Each structure stands twice: as C-alpha cells, then as structure tokens.
C-alpha cells in the first residue's frame, strides 16, 4: 500500500493536470492579472481538482475507509466543489464560509474530530466541555483552511508549505501507529509533488480555491486526528506545524482592521509581498518562506513530546521575532544594500563558473553515468516477490526499445513514463533486501550515493546554460530537504522492518535526477534509452 499509494497519487496528478489545464483554457477558467497579483498573464486555475482526484483514488481503492475517512472525503468533496464553482465564477465570502463550516461539521459530527485536550496547559485529566470544544474545533478547521488558501499567493508557495506539513504528518503517524492518517498524508504528498512540476515559478497552472482549500482542510483534519485522543503527541503540534500561514493570516487581518477596512478585503500585505518589496525575487521569496516553514516543522518533530508550554512559548517567540524582523527590514534600507551586494557577488561567481564550464562538465559526467548505474544497481538488488510483477521491468524496457526505432519523437515521454512506474518498485524491493541482510558499510555507501546526486543536481541546475527544460527552482530546496532529513529520522528501532522515509527520499531523488538529466540531454535520448532499458531488465533477475 505504501508503494502503490505514492505511485498512484503522483501519476494521476501528473496525467490529469495538463488535461485540466486544457479544459481551463477552453472555458476561460483562468486567473487574470491585476494590481495585487504578481503574475503578468492569465493562468489556468483548476489544478486543485486534479490534486483531489489524485488523492481520493488511492484512498478509496485501498479501502482505507472508516468513519473518519468517510467524513474527510465528504468534507473535502464539499470544499473542492465550492472552490471549483468559485474558480468559474467568484462566490461571495458568505457562501464560501458556509461551505467551509459544512465541511468542518462533517469532521466533527461524523469523523470524531474534536479538540478536547490542551495538554499541560491545563491540569491533568482536564477535557474541554462539548459546548466549548465543538465551536473551537469548527473555528480551527475553518481558520486553517482559509490560512492555507490565503497563503496561495506565489507560484508553488501553498503547495510547498503543505508538502512539508504532510511529510511530517506521515512520519509522526508512522511513529504513533496511525496507518490511515499516514497513508492519507502520503497520498497528499504525492499529489503535491506531481502538481508542483507545473506550479513552480513560472507556473503553467494554479491550484485555485479548490486546491488550496482542499490542502488546508486536509492538513488540519489530519493534524487534529493525529494530536487529539489517546496519543503522547503534544496537542499543540497543529499550531506549530501550520503556524506560518496562520501567523500570516492573523497579521494581515489585524492590519486591515487597524486601517478600518474589512479583514477579508484583498491587499498586498502578506509576508511574501513584504519579501518582494524588500528586493527578493519571486523564487527567492518562496524559498525564504520554505525555510521558515522547515524550521517550524523540524521544531515540531523534535519537541513533539515536550511540555505544551515549551511549544506555545517557542511559537510565540518565533512569531515575535518574525514580525520584528519584517518591521525592521521595512524601516531600514540596509537590507536592500546587503541583498544587492550578496546577489551581485553570487551572481558574478555563478556567471564565471558557467562561462568556464569546467565544474559543470565534471559534475555532469558523474551525473550522466552515475544515475543509470545507480538505477541499475537498485534494480539488480531488488527481488520482486511476485513472478509476474518481476517482468514489468523487461516489458517496459522492450517498449522503450520499440519506440526508439519506430516513434523516436515520443522516446522522452515513454522513458519518463517507464521510470515513474518502475522506480518505486525497484527502490521499495531493494530496501526490503538491504534491511538486515547486508554489511552496514556497503549499504551506507549505497545510500550516500543519493546524497552525491543531490549535490550534482544543485551544481548542474545552477550552472547549466540551457534556457528551456528543467530549471532550478525552490522545489529543489524541498527535494533536498526531504532527501536529507527523511533518511536520518528515527523510525522506532527493531520493531520496524524498514524505513519508509528513506524509501520515499530515494524515490524522489531518482525522479528528480532523471528530470534534470533528461533536460540536460536536450532531446537526444538514444544513449539514455539503452541505459534505462538495460537497468529495467535487471528487475527480472
């Protein structure tokens, strides 16, 4: 289920997103530029529907359905529908709030989601009375849903924030033995990864209200299920993990109220707008916010069993420092000079290295031969337990070779499709063999090779001279963070046969590596086709 959930969610989203993009263009469901938006041309905005379908299919297909899942799916469907209608024709805030409260009621009344514990903030054994817990839960769900919705102001911003949140939820759910919560988080991580291929700056499609509301609702639903009830996790984890978008929303609404305007009126006072006014580019602003969110996620994981007072005071301190930092930067022009000087120095150095080409030539040689070799080694290690499934690799290899000679114009698409199907199988079953069956040093060298890939990706993306294809974006940061952090998290010692975080990191790194490699080959995939076909054939051994 782990493997198929991730694979299905990614593939469905990648396949459906371009299709919905075409539909949006045909029916003029586009986000038009205006004075408060940063894009300069109309962009389709119904990508959220593809994301919802990509998440729903594996959840329903693998029968992960209990009362919580049914309530969650119904509530999500309500929000996706309301969001889709809003994307076609703008709805009033009253109608959208009604839909959000209806979705929240589904979780409270039928899903068993309710905030009853406040941890060490209250005496032992204290539980909130229903007359207080139910309204508090409803306001929390609606508030976080809107916070993520409002965070969707730059390409890839809301998606990247939520990818970090869902990755952390999946890890924590694994630790406290909540498999349903973990698999839903995994499916959502897969759809975000698939969607960010199209949504990272410059975006070719937006998720729209359907997508941002769906992600916000999903995040708070899973966080409340994870942290409430019979668990040692702090009930304040949701506050920390969604803390940045919540803080952004509270600050913006407070500023609007202080000016005497509606807290729901649109303006350009979000943190990402402030960053761009300070001189950061679109991509740099997204990257800075990713770093803030990563700090909160790491803190939540490290302090998950600490006193709730520690989490609360830590979050308040983070919030005050962030607000003070933005205020000082806005009132002090020194930030502009420092940023300009830093960008000039770094830019000059990158231009020099790009012009000389020595570094990228060596890095690309390692990358060009290392990626297929690593895939071949992974396929050779893997032992597929089902005889019929072991022939998937050779079958895909045969398809690649046939297309190579009959339809060479489609070779890139076929190679990419084959890799997206085969890599999860190869990584999953190779890790099943590696756990406890091989000496530690060879396994560590094998795992470290994925880190070498990460370094090569950064070098190649930054120093490449090409103007088309795969470009270095803030998504690189997310991939590197997941690839570095997930394998090094503790997974419960001897009670667990394998590390799902390590498997996920390897799958993502191989996906990402082949995307960069294929972009650098500039359409000449002949040698790569033979290398990939040979590697996939090893799955049958």
C-alpha positions as CSV (number, residue, x, y, z in Angstrom):
1,X,0.0,0.0,0.0
2,X,2.9,2.4,0.8
3,X,4.4,2.0,-2.7
4,X,1.1,2.0,-4.7
5,X,-0.3,5.0,-2.8
6,X,2.7,7.1,-3.6
7,X,2.9,5.9,-7.2
8,X,-0.8,6.3,-7.9
9,X,-1.1,9.8,-6.4
10,X,1.9,11.1,-8.3
11,X,1.0,9.6,-11.7
12,X,-2.7,10.5,-11.6
13,X,-1.9,14.1,-10.8
14,X,0.8,14.3,-13.5
15,X,-1.6,12.9,-16.1
16,X,-4.7,14.9,-15.1
17,X,-3.1,18.3,-14.5
18,X,-2.3,19.1,-18.2
19,X,-5.7,17.8,-19.2
20,X,-7.4,20.1,-16.7
21,X,-5.2,22.9,-17.9
22,X,-6.5,22.5,-21.4
23,X,-10.1,22.5,-20.1
24,X,-9.5,25.6,-18.1
25,X,-8.1,27.4,-21.2
26,X,-11.0,26.3,-23.3
27,X,-13.7,27.5,-20.9
28,X,-11.7,30.6,-19.7
29,X,-11.2,29.4,-16.1
30,X,-8.1,31.5,-15.7
31,X,-6.7,33.8,-13.1
32,X,-6.4,37.2,-14.6
33,X,-3.5,39.6,-13.5
34,X,-4.4,42.7,-11.5
35,X,-2.7,45.2,-9.2
36,X,-2.4,42.8,-6.2
37,X,-1.2,39.8,-8.1
38,X,2.3,39.0,-9.2
39,X,1.8,37.1,-12.5
40,X,1.6,39.0,-15.7
41,X,-0.6,36.8,-17.9
42,X,-3.8,34.7,-17.5
43,X,-3.1,31.3,-15.8
44,X,-5.5,28.3,-15.6
45,X,-6.7,27.8,-12.1
46,X,-8.4,24.4,-11.7
47,X,-5.4,22.3,-10.9
48,X,-6.9,21.6,-7.5
49,X,-9.4,19.2,-9.0
50,X,-6.6,17.0,-10.4
51,X,-5.0,17.0,-7.0
52,X,-8.2,16.0,-5.2
53,X,-8.8,13.1,-7.7
54,X,-5.1,12.0,-7.3
55,X,-5.6,11.8,-3.5
56,X,-9.1,10.3,-3.5
57,X,-8.4,7.4,-5.9
58,X,-5.7,5.5,-3.8
59,X,-7.6,6.2,-0.5
60,X,-10.8,4.7,-1.9
61,X,-9.1,2.0,-3.9
62,X,-7.2,0.5,-1.0
63,X,-10.3,0.5,1.2
64,X,-8.8,2.8,3.8
65,X,-12.3,3.8,4.8
66,X,-13.5,4.2,8.4
67,X,-15.8,6.9,9.9
68,X,-13.1,9.5,9.8
69,X,-12.1,8.8,6.2
70,X,-15.7,8.9,5.1
71,X,-16.3,12.3,6.8
72,X,-13.0,13.6,5.5
73,X,-13.8,12.6,1.9
74,X,-17.3,14.1,2.1
75,X,-15.9,17.3,3.6
76,X,-13.1,17.5,1.1
77,X,-15.6,17.0,-1.8
78,X,-17.7,19.9,-0.5
79,X,-14.7,22.2,-0.4
80,X,-13.4,21.1,-3.9
81,X,-16.9,21.7,-5.3
82,X,-17.3,25.1,-3.7
83,X,-13.8,26.0,-4.7
84,X,-14.4,24.9,-8.3
85,X,-17.6,27.0,-8.6
86,X,-15.6,29.9,-7.1
87,X,-12.9,29.4,-9.7
88,X,-15.5,29.5,-12.5
89,X,-17.5,32.4,-11.1
90,X,-16.5,34.4,-7.9
91,X,-18.6,33.4,-4.9
92,X,-19.3,35.8,-2.0
93,X,-17.4,35.2,1.2
94,X,-20.6,34.2,2.9
95,X,-21.2,31.3,0.5
96,X,-17.6,30.1,0.9
97,X,-17.7,30.3,4.7
98,X,-20.9,28.3,4.6
99,X,-19.2,25.6,2.6
100,X,-16.2,25.6,4.9
101,X,-18.4,25.2,8.0
102,X,-20.3,22.4,6.4
103,X,-17.1,20.6,5.7
104,X,-15.9,21.2,9.2
105,X,-19.2,19.8,10.6
106,X,-18.7,16.6,8.7
107,X,-15.4,16.0,10.6
108,X,-16.9,16.9,14.0
109,X,-20.2,15.1,13.7
110,X,-19.3,12.1,11.7
111,X,-15.5,11.8,11.8
112,X,-14.9,12.1,15.6
113,X,-12.6,15.1,15.2
114,X,-12.8,17.3,18.3
115,X,-10.4,19.4,20.3
116,X,-10.8,18.1,23.8
117,X,-7.1,18.1,25.1
118,X,-4.9,21.1,25.7
119,X,-2.1,19.1,27.3
120,X,-0.1,20.5,30.1
121,X,-1.7,23.9,29.6
122,X,-4.4,22.6,31.9
123,X,-4.5,20.3,35.0
124,X,-4.1,16.5,34.4
125,X,-7.2,14.8,33.2
126,X,-8.8,18.1,32.1
127,X,-11.0,17.9,29.0
128,X,-12.9,20.7,27.2
129,X,-16.7,20.5,27.5
130,X,-18.6,19.9,24.3
131,X,-20.1,23.4,24.4
132,X,-16.6,24.8,24.1
133,X,-14.7,22.1,22.2
134,X,-17.1,21.8,19.2
135,X,-17.1,25.6,18.4
136,X,-13.4,25.7,18.9
137,X,-12.8,22.8,16.6
138,X,-15.1,24.3,13.9
139,X,-13.3,27.7,14.1
140,X,-9.9,26.0,14.0
141,X,-10.7,23.9,10.9
142,X,-12.2,26.9,9.0
143,X,-9.4,29.2,10.2
144,X,-6.6,26.9,8.9
145,X,-8.4,26.1,5.7
146,X,-8.5,29.9,5.0
147,X,-4.9,30.4,6.1
148,X,-3.6,28.0,3.5
149,X,-6.0,29.4,1.0
150,X,-4.6,32.9,1.6
151,X,-1.0,31.6,1.5
152,X,-1.5,30.6,-2.1
153,X,-0.1,33.9,-3.4
154,X,3.0,32.9,-5.2
155,X,3.8,30.0,-7.5
156,X,4.4,26.8,-5.5
157,X,4.1,28.6,-2.1
158,X,1.0,26.9,-0.6
159,X,1.9,23.5,-2.2
160,X,5.4,23.6,-0.8
161,X,4.3,24.6,2.7
162,X,1.8,21.7,2.6
163,X,4.3,19.2,1.3
164,X,6.5,19.8,4.3
165,X,3.4,19.5,6.6
166,X,2.2,16.3,5.1
167,X,5.6,14.7,5.1
168,X,5.9,15.4,8.8
169,X,2.4,14.1,9.4
170,X,3.2,10.9,7.6
171,X,6.3,10.4,9.8
172,X,4.5,11.2,13.1
173,X,1.6,8.9,12.1
174,X,4.1,6.1,11.5
175,X,5.6,6.6,14.9
176,X,2.3,6.5,16.8
177,X,0.8,3.7,14.7
178,X,-1.9,5.6,12.8
179,X,-1.6,4.0,9.4
180,X,-4.7,5.5,7.9
181,X,-3.5,9.0,8.8
182,X,-0.1,8.2,7.4
183,X,-1.4,6.8,4.1
184,X,-3.6,9.9,3.5
185,X,-0.7,12.1,4.2
186,X,1.4,10.1,1.8
187,X,-1.2,10.4,-0.9
188,X,-1.4,14.1,-0.4
189,X,2.4,14.4,-0.5
190,X,2.3,12.5,-3.9
191,X,-0.3,14.8,-5.5
192,X,1.6,17.9,-4.3
193,X,4.9,16.6,-5.7
194,X,3.1,15.8,-9.0
195,X,1.4,19.2,-9.1
196,X,4.5,21.3,-8.2
197,X,6.0,20.1,-11.5
198,X,3.5,22.5,-13.2
199,X,3.0,25.0,-10.4
200,X,6.6,26.0,-9.5
201,X,7.6,29.5,-10.8
202,X,6.9,30.3,-13.6
203,X,3.6,28.3,-13.1
204,X,1.6,26.9,-16.0
205,X,-1.4,26.2,-13.8
206,X,-2.7,27.3,-10.4
207,X,-4.5,25.0,-7.9
208,X,-7.2,27.6,-7.4
209,X,-9.5,27.8,-4.4
210,X,-10.5,24.2,-5.0
211,X,-6.9,23.1,-4.4
212,X,-5.8,25.5,-1.6
213,X,-9.0,24.9,0.5
214,X,-8.6,21.1,0.0
215,X,-5.0,21.2,1.2
216,X,-5.7,23.4,4.2
217,X,-8.7,21.3,5.2
218,X,-6.7,18.1,4.8
219,X,-3.8,19.5,6.8
220,X,-5.9,20.5,9.9
221,X,-8.1,17.3,9.7
222,X,-5.0,15.0,9.8
223,X,-3.2,17.1,12.4
224,X,-6.2,17.1,14.8
225,X,-6.7,13.3,14.3
226,X,-3.0,12.8,15.0
227,X,-2.7,15.0,18.1
228,X,-6.0,14.5,19.8
229,X,-7.2,11.4,21.5
230,X,-5.1,8.6,23.0
231,X,-1.6,9.7,22.0
232,X,1.5,11.0,23.7
233,X,2.0,13.7,21.0
234,X,1.5,17.3,22.1
235,X,-1.9,18.7,21.2
236,X,-0.2,21.9,20.3
237,X,1.6,20.3,17.3
238,X,-1.0,21.6,14.8
239,X,-0.3,25.2,16.0
240,X,3.4,24.9,15.3
241,X,3.1,22.9,12.0
242,X,0.6,25.3,10.4
243,X,2.0,28.2,12.4
244,X,3.4,30.3,9.5
245,X,0.3,30.5,7.3
246,X,-1.8,31.1,10.5
247,X,0.5,33.9,11.6
248,X,0.5,35.4,8.1
249,X,-3.3,35.5,8.1
250,X,-3.6,37.0,11.6
251,X,-1.1,39.7,10.9
252,X,-2.8,40.6,7.6
253,X,-6.3,40.7,9.0
254,X,-5.1,42.8,12.0
255,X,-3.5,45.3,9.7
256,X,-6.8,45.5,7.7
257,X,-8.9,46.0,10.8
258,X,-6.5,48.7,12.1
259,X,-7.0,50.6,8.8
260,X,-10.7,50.4,9.2
261,X,-11.3,48.0,6.2
262,X,-12.8,44.6,6.1
263,X,-10.5,41.8,7.3
264,X,-11.5,39.9,4.1
265,X,-10.5,42.6,1.6
266,X,-7.6,41.8,-0.7
267,X,-4.3,43.6,-0.4
268,X,-0.6,43.1,-0.7
269,X,0.4,42.9,2.9
270,X,1.2,39.1,3.2
271,X,4.7,38.1,4.2
272,X,5.6,37.1,0.6
273,X,4.6,40.6,-0.6
274,X,6.8,42.2,2.0
275,X,9.7,40.0,0.9
276,X,9.3,41.1,-2.7
277,X,9.2,44.7,-1.7
278,X,12.5,44.1,0.2
279,X,14.1,43.2,-3.2
280,X,13.7,39.4,-3.2
281,X,12.7,37.9,-6.5
282,X,9.6,35.7,-6.8
283,X,11.6,32.4,-6.4
284,X,13.7,33.9,-3.6
285,X,10.6,34.9,-1.6
286,X,9.1,31.4,-1.9
287,X,12.5,29.9,-0.8
288,X,12.7,32.1,2.3
289,X,9.2,31.1,3.3
290,X,10.0,27.4,2.7
291,X,12.9,27.9,5.1
292,X,10.6,29.4,7.8
293,X,8.2,26.5,7.4
294,X,11.0,24.0,7.6
295,X,12.2,25.5,10.9
296,X,8.7,25.1,12.4
297,X,8.4,21.5,11.1
298,X,11.7,20.4,12.5
299,X,10.9,22.1,15.8
300,X,7.5,20.3,15.9
301,X,9.2,16.9,15.3
302,X,12.0,17.5,17.8
303,X,9.7,18.8,20.6
304,X,6.7,16.5,19.9
305,X,6.8,15.0,23.4
306,X,7.9,18.2,25.3
307,X,5.7,20.3,27.6
308,X,3.0,22.1,25.7
309,X,4.2,25.3,27.4
310,X,7.6,24.9,25.6
311,X,5.8,24.6,22.2
312,X,3.5,27.5,22.9
313,X,6.2,29.9,24.1
314,X,8.6,28.8,21.4
315,X,6.0,29.5,18.7
316,X,5.1,32.9,20.3
317,X,8.9,33.8,20.3
318,X,9.2,32.7,16.7
319,X,6.2,34.9,15.7
320,X,7.5,37.9,17.6
321,X,11.0,37.6,16.0
322,X,9.5,37.2,12.5
323,X,7.2,40.2,12.9
324,X,10.0,42.3,14.4
325,X,12.4,41.2,11.6
326,X,10.0,42.3,8.9
327,X,9.3,45.6,10.6
328,X,13.0,46.4,11.0
329,X,13.7,45.4,7.4
330,X,10.9,47.6,6.1
331,X,12.1,50.6,8.0
332,X,15.8,50.2,7.4
333,X,17.1,50.4,3.8
334,X,20.3,48.5,4.9
335,X,18.5,45.3,3.9
336,X,18.4,46.4,0.3
337,X,22.1,47.1,0.1
338,X,23.1,43.9,1.8
339,X,20.8,41.8,-0.5
340,X,22.0,43.7,-3.6
341,X,25.7,43.2,-2.7
342,X,25.2,39.5,-1.9
343,X,23.2,38.9,-5.2
344,X,25.9,40.7,-7.2
345,X,28.8,38.7,-5.7
346,X,27.0,35.3,-6.0
347,X,25.7,36.1,-9.5
348,X,29.2,37.2,-10.7
349,X,30.7,33.9,-9.3
350,X,28.0,31.8,-11.0
351,X,28.4,33.6,-14.3
352,X,32.2,33.0,-14.2
353,X,31.7,29.3,-13.4
354,X,29.0,29.0,-16.1
355,X,31.3,30.7,-18.7
356,X,34.3,28.5,-17.9
357,X,32.2,25.3,-17.8
358,X,34.8,23.2,-16.0
359,X,32.7,22.5,-12.9
360,X,29.5,21.6,-14.7
361,X,31.4,19.3,-17.2
362,X,32.8,17.2,-14.4
363,X,29.6,17.2,-12.4
364,X,27.6,16.3,-15.5
365,X,29.9,13.4,-16.3
366,X,29.4,12.0,-12.8
367,X,25.6,12.6,-13.2
368,X,25.3,11.2,-16.7
369,X,26.8,7.9,-15.9
370,X,26.0,7.7,-12.2
371,X,22.2,8.0,-12.5
372,X,21.8,5.0,-14.8
373,X,24.3,3.0,-12.9
374,X,22.6,3.7,-9.6
375,X,19.2,2.7,-11.1
376,X,20.8,-0.5,-12.5
377,X,22.3,-1.3,-9.1
378,X,18.9,-0.7,-7.4
379,X,17.1,-2.9,-9.9
380,X,19.7,-5.7,-9.5
381,X,19.4,-5.6,-5.7
382,X,15.6,-5.7,-5.8
383,X,13.9,-9.1,-5.6
384,X,10.2,-8.8,-6.6
385,X,8.2,-11.5,-4.7
386,X,5.6,-11.9,-7.4
387,X,7.0,-13.7,-10.5
388,X,4.5,-11.9,-12.8
389,X,5.4,-8.5,-11.4
390,X,9.1,-9.1,-12.0
391,X,8.6,-8.9,-15.7
392,X,7.3,-5.3,-15.5
393,X,10.9,-4.0,-15.9
394,X,11.7,-6.1,-19.0
395,X,8.3,-5.2,-20.6
396,X,9.0,-1.5,-20.1
397,X,12.5,-2.0,-21.5
398,X,11.1,-3.6,-24.6
399,X,8.6,-0.8,-25.0
400,X,11.4,1.8,-24.8
401,X,13.5,0.0,-27.4
402,X,10.5,-0.4,-29.8
403,X,9.6,3.3,-29.5
404,X,13.3,4.1,-30.0
405,X,13.2,2.7,-33.6
406,X,9.5,3.2,-34.5
407,X,8.5,6.5,-32.9
408,X,11.7,8.3,-31.8
409,X,9.8,11.6,-31.3
410,X,7.9,10.0,-28.4
411,X,11.0,8.4,-26.8
412,X,11.4,11.0,-24.0
413,X,7.8,10.7,-22.9
414,X,8.0,6.8,-22.9
415,X,11.3,6.9,-20.9
416,X,9.8,9.2,-18.3
417,X,6.6,7.2,-18.0
418,X,8.6,3.9,-17.6
419,X,10.8,5.5,-14.9
420,X,7.8,6.8,-13.0
421,X,6.3,3.3,-13.0
422,X,9.5,1.3,-12.3
423,X,11.5,3.4,-9.8
424,X,9.1,2.9,-6.9
425,X,9.1,-0.9,-7.4
426,X,12.9,-1.0,-7.6
427,X,13.6,1.2,-4.6
428,X,11.0,-0.5,-2.4
429,X,12.0,-4.1,-3.1
430,X,15.7,-3.3,-3.0
431,X,15.3,-1.8,0.5
432,X,13.4,-4.9,1.6
433,X,16.6,-6.8,0.7
434,X,19.0,-4.4,2.2
435,X,17.4,-4.2,5.7
436,X,19.3,-6.5,7.9
437,X,20.8,-8.6,5.1
438,X,24.0,-6.8,4.2
439,X,27.0,-5.3,6.0
440,X,26.5,-1.7,7.2
441,X,29.4,-0.1,5.2
442,X,28.3,-1.1,1.7
443,X,24.7,-0.1,2.5
444,X,25.9,3.3,3.8
445,X,27.9,3.9,0.6
446,X,24.9,3.0,-1.5
447,X,22.7,5.3,0.5
448,X,25.3,8.1,0.4
449,X,25.3,8.0,-3.4
450,X,21.9,9.6,-3.3
451,X,23.4,12.5,-1.4
452,X,26.0,12.8,-4.2
453,X,23.1,13.1,-6.7
454,X,21.7,15.9,-4.6
455,X,25.0,17.9,-4.9
456,X,25.2,17.2,-8.6
457,X,21.6,18.4,-9.1
458,X,22.4,21.7,-7.4
459,X,25.6,22.3,-9.4
460,X,24.0,21.4,-12.7
461,X,20.8,23.3,-12.2
462,X,22.7,26.5,-11.2
463,X,25.5,26.3,-13.8
464,X,23.5,25.0,-16.9
465,X,23.5,27.3,-19.9
466,X,20.2,25.9,-21.3
467,X,17.2,28.2,-21.3
468,X,14.5,25.6,-21.7
469,X,13.5,22.4,-19.9
470,X,14.1,21.7,-16.2
471,X,15.2,24.8,-14.3
472,X,16.5,25.4,-10.8
473,X,13.5,26.4,-8.6
474,X,12.6,26.5,-4.9
475,X,11.3,22.9,-5.5
476,X,15.0,21.9,-5.4
477,X,15.1,23.0,-1.8
478,X,12.1,20.9,-0.9
479,X,13.6,17.8,-2.6
480,X,17.0,18.3,-0.9
481,X,15.4,18.8,2.5
482,X,13.3,15.7,2.1
483,X,16.2,13.7,0.8
484,X,18.5,14.7,3.6
485,X,16.1,14.7,6.6
486,X,13.8,11.7,5.9
487,X,16.5,9.0,5.9
488,X,18.0,10.3,9.1
489,X,14.9,10.3,11.2
490,X,14.4,7.6,13.9
491,X,11.8,5.0,12.9
492,X,11.2,3.1,16.1
493,X,14.2,0.7,16.4
494,X,13.9,-3.0,16.0
495,X,10.1,-3.0,15.8
496,X,10.1,-1.8,12.2
497,X,11.4,-3.8,9.3
498,X,12.2,-0.8,7.0
499,X,12.4,3.0,6.9
500,X,9.6,4.5,4.8
501,X,11.2,7.9,4.9
502,X,14.4,6.5,3.3
503,X,12.4,4.8,0.6
504,X,10.4,8.0,-0.2
505,X,13.6,10.0,-0.3
506,X,15.3,7.6,-2.7
507,X,12.2,7.5,-5.0
508,X,12.0,11.3,-5.1
509,X,15.7,11.7,-5.7
510,X,15.7,9.3,-8.6
511,X,12.6,11.0,-10.1
512,X,14.3,14.4,-9.7
513,X,17.6,13.2,-11.0
514,X,16.2,11.8,-14.3
515,X,14.2,15.0,-14.8
516,X,17.5,17.0,-14.6
517,X,19.4,14.5,-16.7
518,X,16.8,14.5,-19.5
519,X,16.6,18.2,-19.6
520,X,20.4,18.4,-20.0
521,X,20.3,15.9,-22.9
522,X,18.2,18.4,-24.9
523,X,16.1,15.8,-26.6
524,X,18.9,13.4,-27.5
525,X,17.7,10.3,-25.5
526,X,19.2,7.5,-27.6
527,X,22.0,6.5,-25.2
528,X,19.7,7.1,-22.2
529,X,17.1,4.8,-23.7
530,X,19.6,1.9,-23.9
531,X,20.9,2.6,-20.3
532,X,17.4,2.7,-18.9
533,X,16.2,-0.4,-20.8
534,X,19.2,-2.3,-19.6
535,X,18.7,-1.3,-16.0
536,X,15.0,-2.2,-16.0
537,X,15.7,-5.6,-17.5
538,X,17.6,-6.4,-14.3
539,X,14.4,-6.4,-12.3
540,X,13.7,-9.8,-13.7
541,X,16.8,-11.3,-12.2
